[in-house]
Amino acid sequence: MKKLITFLFAFLFILAPVWGQRGKNADLDKRLQISIRTLTTNKNLEMQRTLRQETDINLSKVISWQEFLRLNERAKERLLASTRLEAKALELDLKENPNMVAPQIEYKNSVPDYSHAFTHKYIFISENISHDTKSAPQEVINILKAARNARPNAKILLAQEFLSWTGENNVSLLKKPGQNSELYSSYPEVTQTADKLKIDQLALDDIIYMAYEKNIAVKNGKYIVWVTPQDKLPLLKDKGCDALYTRWASAYQFIGISPFGVLERNYQWARRIKAVEPYYDLILVYAGSGHLRNTYSNDLPTLLKCKDFAHIALFPTDPIDPAVEKYYNTRFLKGEQYAITNDQQQNQEEARLQEQATRGTTFKQSLDQIEEETHQSRENWKNKKLPLWVSLTEEEFLQMNPNYKKPNALKNDIVSHCTYGIILAEPRVEQEQKPEVCPAPKTMPIGPKHKSYI
């Protein structure tokens, strides 16, 4: 009883000033609300400050083409080391779980049910095989509609590789629904749908045509790569534009797909997403698979430290424009020829290490069975206006592997979370493509007067 009285006394002693002030000072709640609004305003200002810094060219570090090549060699070594670490993690996983199997899957030829995905904070939508198909962006539109239907009152963000800042001053990277914006959209139909569904959009990439006399400059993450006429730059023919633009577009492409370029772009994307993350209930990230799929190479799920996410992998099989396909093929061949990329070496090493790690295991047998089922499903694909799709949740995986122990090295492995595989043949809604035009270069503070010029 004495303890109870002591507790009540202490309770009244603590709250008495508040109660007394409620009677004497009726605006306590109002002051509390003002404090909360001030805190919210400060957080919003911090977000805006971070996004403004992302569009301040003067904060970029200018490097030469030769310095880019040197940094890219280090990035290639890092990528190969990452592949070996990933294979080692798989080896440890199989050693810890020798009877592990991949669950049996059954492809459905219907409208995908994305309901499992919408229970997560993050949904990563990876575009595999090729960009510039019709079916992939149209399926993203369907995902956006499904997301809004599933979460009608949620604050939703679409952050995408295919929405870019073009270097214009006083342009926000965060686009609100219906807001006029000078951000460039590679898939305008996706942007328009997000607007209609009241979904905010975040530009992840930059595409700024910069030239200084006969020199060109490419912004990539926190760096600006300075290319002179003397630098040996592989060229890609581009839309019949002038020689200066062709050189810039070629540099932009090769720097962007290089291991160094992909890594720095991922760092930039993570900074931008992290700046706005607290304001959203659901965040969809739409990007190429090379930015999302690996465990160790600093892809977005790892950089964002995601613990609650789903992955929707889109595999478009519809043909792209022959000229675009030729452009991509030439870019790949020249990238390998000039040692800017090392995709062939990377893919061979990845295949070799995976075969080595899984040889003779039940897991390898189950993977072979899945490959055969996928082949048979594609052979028997009847209605190609609807995709072939399959989903796998972590719970379903654990049902097949009840004694599974996840090694620490695999805690952020994207395939261990809720995963969808969507094979697309024809877009579920047709779209119109707008012709591109050759832009004029921007006059930017690049060159000897720039504070980080070397």
Summary of the structure (lengths in Angstrom):
residues: 454
radius of gyration: 25.7
end to end distance: 77.9
largest distance: 90.9
contacts: 1342
relative contact order: 0.19
helix: 48%
strand: 17%
